[in-house]
Amino acid sequence: MREGSEVFRRSDRGGELPDERVLAARNAATQAFLALDDEQRAVADAVRVAVDMSGRTRLGQEWAEIAAVGDAATSAYLTATQEHPLDGSRPTRGARDADEKALREIERAREAIRRFRATHGRSLDEAEFAVKNLPRTLEQARTALATARTAVQNAAAAGMRSRRAEERLAEAERSGAGMDGPGAGLQERMRAAQRTLELARSAASLAAEAPRAAQQVRSALTSIATRRQAAETKAGRIAPSLSALLREFSEPCSRDLTGAEALSRAAIADAERAHAEAGRRAEAGDWDEAADQVTAARSALARAEERHDAVVDRLAALRDVRADPARYAADVRFVVRDAQRLVVDRGLVRQFGPILDAQAVRLDNAQKRLTGAHPDYWLYLTELRAIRERVRDVVAQVRRSAQ
């Protein structure tokens, strides 16, 4: 409750007129009361929002104690003005004392509010900022939503329909409904507005990108057809390479490659189906689905190519290691010894020395297993690669230890 500045005039009832000291005390109390009312109202609003945003009920409880002090000071002021009106209707004796007492209580309350504000300044400032910016954020979200609707509609009308844009717009519409939902608190409204803004902008962006996506799909349809032909050619090379593996090396060297040609051709068939579906979707103007099918076709062709590469690369690697297995061992031994020198230099022999010694033993054992007319060169090569990887891990740990 506010009271305006006192206007004093001589009463025709013959009452006692207030002197300057009484008037000054009343005016000081009134000004302080008005300031307290503003300060208490502002902090109360900020606390309510801060609690709503963070769920910090403790903050609300602390404020309730401060607010009670402010309410008591307000009551003291109202009592003074009611019991000691300065309109000449009653004697002014005691008015000055009552006003000065009320002023002291008001100042105590204002000081308590200032301390509370200083203690919880960050939370209250964030709450006030949120309250201040909510209308602007809501308006931005509504504007973005309207822009997104127009962009999606225009894209569809131009034959550049974007399913992703439509789905994103639908999400934005659902989120937008929460901006003014019944019973929604400030935090919920702010979150809904921010999410609506983000989704709407994304929808508009996707709709704007639809023409470029359409062009990319058209180009991809041609490149996939060419790549599929190359994959067919590669698939035809798998059987001869696999046959050479079986003739030249022991069976374990190619055991995991059995069925590579069938798997490659199955992947090519998957690519053909995805390519055809991409073409149908493109003709229907569903460019997002067409793009998904393009991705599926490329993935299938990559699988087909991997099957070919696995066989051809295996044959080349085994022929190379067969030609000079000692060279491979020497290269790995150099890596082990280099790591051992690093461990010695860093003074970490006790921690890492045994691990590296074990790799040297693994290397010796791998060489000893190269016996018979058809040694398992793939096992040999795999073991050497594993030793390299283990040594690389140790070197990385040593370097981290020195940091």
N, C-alpha and C positions, 0 to 999 in steps of 0.2 A: 504494500500500500504506500502511495506517495502522497505527500502533502506539499502544496506549493509554498512559495515564500509568503510569510505573514504580511498582511496589509493592515496596518493599525490606524484607526481613526477615533476620534473622541466619541464616546458613547453618550447618547442622550438619556441613558438610564442613571447617569450620575456615578458610574463605577470609577474605580481607581485606574488611572492611566499608567502604563508601564514607563519606567525611565530608560535611559540609554543602555545601562548595564544589563537590564532585563532583556531588552530588545536584542542586544548583542549576543547574549547567551542563547536565546531562542534561535536566532539566525544561525549561529555556529552549530547548534544541535541539528537544525533542519538540513543544512548543507551536508553535514556528516552523514545524516540518515539517508539522504538521497544518494550519496556516493556509495554507502554500504549496500543500499538496495540494488544499485547497478552491478557492483562487484559480486554480490552474493548470487544474483540472478545469472550472471555470465558464467561463474564457476559451476553453479548447479547444472546448467545446460551442458557444459563441457564434461563434467563428471558423468552425467547420464550417458552421453555419447561414448566416452572412454570406456565405461563399464560395458556398454553394449558391444563395442568393437573388440575388447580384449577379454571380457568375461571376468575381470578383476573385481570380484565382489568386495574384497578388502578395501579397495579404494572408495567404494560407495559407503562402506561402514565408517571409514575415517572421516569422510565428508559429512556424514550425518551428525557427528559430534561437533564439527566446526559450525555447521548450519544451525545447530541448536543454540550455540553462543550468539550467532547473528540474530536468531529469532528472539532471544531474550533481550538483546539490545534494542531491537525494533519495538518490542513490547514496552520497554522502559521509556522510549521516546514517545510512543503513542499515549502512554499513561500520563506523562508530563504535560503533553499538549491538551489532553482531555480534562485533566484535573486543574490545570492552570491556563485557561484560555486568556489571551491577551486582547480581548475585544472590549474590555471595559465592563463586562457583565459580572466579574468577580474580582475580589482583591488579588493583587499580583504578588502578595507575600508568599514566599516559598517557590515561586516559579523559577527564579534564577538557580536555586539549589537543585531543583528537580531537573532542569535542563542540563546543568553541568554534570550531574550524576549520569544522566542518559548519554551525554557526550563521551564520558569516560568509558562507559560500557560499549558504545559504538566503536570507539577507537580500539578497544581491546579486541572486538570482533573483527574489525578490519585488519588488525595486525595478525590475528590467527588465520585469516583468509590469505594474507600475503605469504605467511610461512607455509601454508598448505600448498599454495600455488608454486612457491619456490621448490618445495620438495618433490612435487609431481608435475613439474613444468613440461617435461617432454610428452608425457601422456596427454596432458590437457591441451598442449599446443597442437598435437597431432589430431586430437578430437575436433578442436576448433577449425583446423585446416580442412578436415573432412566435411564438416558442416558447411563451411564456406564454399567448398568446391563441388559439393554434391549437385546443386542445380546445374552447374556448367557441365559436369560429367554426364548427367542425365540427358541434357540437351545434345551433347556430342554423340551419345549413343543412339538417340532417336534419329538424328540427322544421318549418321552412318548407316543405320538400318534402312532408312528410306533410299539412300544412295545405292545400297547393295541390292535392294529389290529391283530398282530400275536397271542396274547393270545386268543382273541375271535375266530379267525379262528381255532386255535388248539383245543379249547374246543368243537366247533361244529363238527370238524372232528372226535373227540373221542366219539361222541354221548352224550356229556354233554353240549348241547346248553343252553346258558343263555340269555333269552330275555332281562333281565335288563342290562346285559353287552352290548348287541347289541344296545339297546336304548341309553345307556350312551356313547357308542362309536360314534353313529350318532350325538349326541349333541356335542361331542368333535370335530368331523369333521366340523360341522357348525361353531363352535367357532374358530377353526383353520383357517378357510377361512378369518376371520377378522384380522388375524395377519399381513397380507400383502395386505389388501384390498386397492384399489385405493382411495387416498384422506384421508386415515386413519391417524390421528394424533398420537403422541407418547402415549398419555394417552389411546386412543382406542386400540392401538397395545399392550400396556402393559396389559391392562385388558383382552384383548382377549387371550394373551399368558398365563396369570395366570389361567384364567378359563379353557382353553384348557388343561393345565397341570393337573389341579384338576380333570376334567372330564375323561381324558385319564387314569390317575392313578386309578380312581374309576372303570372304565370299566375293566382294567386289573385285579384289585382285585376281582371283581365280577366273571370274567371268571375263575380265579384261585380257587375261592370258589365253583364253580359249582359241582365238584365231592363230596364235603362234603354236599352240599345242596341236591344232589341226594340221598345220604345215609340217610339224615335226613327225606326226603320224604318217602323213602321205610319203614323206621322204624315207621313213623307217620301213614302210611296206616294201619299197623297192630294194633297199639295202638288205633286208632280211631274206628276200628271195635270192639275191646273189650269194649271201652267206650260206644259205641252205644248200645251194648247189656245191659250194666248196666243201661243206660238211659231208655231203654224199661222196664226193671224191675221196676225202680222207677216210671215210668209213670203209671204202673199198681197199684201202692200204693196210687195214688192221690185220686181216687174215694172213697175208704174206709175212708181215713183221712178226706176228705171233708164231707162225710156223718156223721162222728162222730162230726165234728164241728157244723153241722146243728142240730144234736140231742141234743148236750150238751149245746150249747150256742145260744144266740139270733141271728137272721138273720143278723143284721149289722156287727156281728163279722167276717163274712166270705163273705160279699157282694162283696168285691173287688177281691175275688179269683174264682168267677164264671167263668167256662170255662177253668180252669187251665189245666185239662187233655187234652182237645182238642188242646190247645196252645202248650203243651209239645209235643204231638205227631206230630203236624205240624212242630215243630222245629226239631224233630228227622228225619222227612221226608226230610227236607232241608239238614240235615247233610248227609243223605244217598246219595242224588243227588250230593252234593259237593264231597263226598268220591269217588263216582264212576267216576266223572269227573277228579278228581285228579289221579286216576288210569289210565285213558285213556291218560291224558297228560304225565304221567310218561312213559308209553309205547312208546309214540311218542318222548321222549327225551326232552320235553319242561318242564324242571324242575322248572323254575320260575313260570309258570302258575300252575303247579302241587302244588307248595308250597302255592300259593294264595288260591287254592281250599282246601288245608289242613287247612289253617287258617279259611276259611269260614265254614268248617265242624266242627272245634273245637268251633267256636263261636256259631253255631247253637246248638250244644250239651250243651254248657254252658247255653243257654236260656232254653232248656228243663229241665236241672237240677235245674235251679232257680225256675221254676214253681213248681216242686216237693218240693223243700226245703221250698218255701213260705207256702205251705199248711201244711206240716208236722211240720215245726217249729212253725207255728201259733197255731196249736193244742197243742203242748207241752207247749208253753208259756202261753196260756190261762188256761190250766189245772193247771199250776204252780201258776199263780196269783190268781186263784179261790180258791186254797187250803189255801192261807194265804195273802189276799189283804193288810192287815194291815202291814205286813212285808215290802212289796214294798213301802208303804207310809212312813214307818219309815226310810227306807234307803234314800228316796228322802228328807225327812225332815232334816236328818242329813247333807246332802249336802248343803241345803239351809242355815242352821244355821252355818255351817262351813264357808260359804261364807260371811255371815253377820258378823261373828267375824273378818274375814280378812278386811272387809270394815271399821269396827270400829278401828281396829289396825292401819290402814293406814290413818285414818282421812278423809275418803271419804264417810261418811254417807250421806251427803247432795246430792252428785252426784249419788250414787248407791243404797242407802238405800231403796228408794221407789220402785225401780225395784225388789229388793229381797223380799220386803214385799208383792208385788203383786204376786210373785211366791208362797209364803206361802198361800195366799188366793186361788190361783188356785188349790193348793194341797188339801186344805180343801173342796173346791167345788167338786173336782173330787171324793173324798171319799163319799160325800153326795149323789152323783148321783148313787152310787151302791145300787140301790133299786129294789124291785120286785123279782119275781121268777127267772128271767133270766136277770141279769144286763148286761150292755154292757161292758164286761171286756176288749174288744179291745180298746174301746174309753178311758177307764181308763188307760190302759197300754200306749196307745199313748200319752195321756196327761202327764203322769209321765215322759215319755222319753223327751217330749218337754220342761218340766220344768227343767230337768237335763241339757239339751242343752243350755237353756237360762242362767242358773246359770253358766255354764262353760264359756259362752261368757263374762259374767260380771267379773268373776275371771281373765280371760285373760286380759280384759281391765284394771282392777285394777293393775295387775302386770306390764303392759306396762306403766301405769301412774307413777309408782314408779321408773322407769328406768331413 
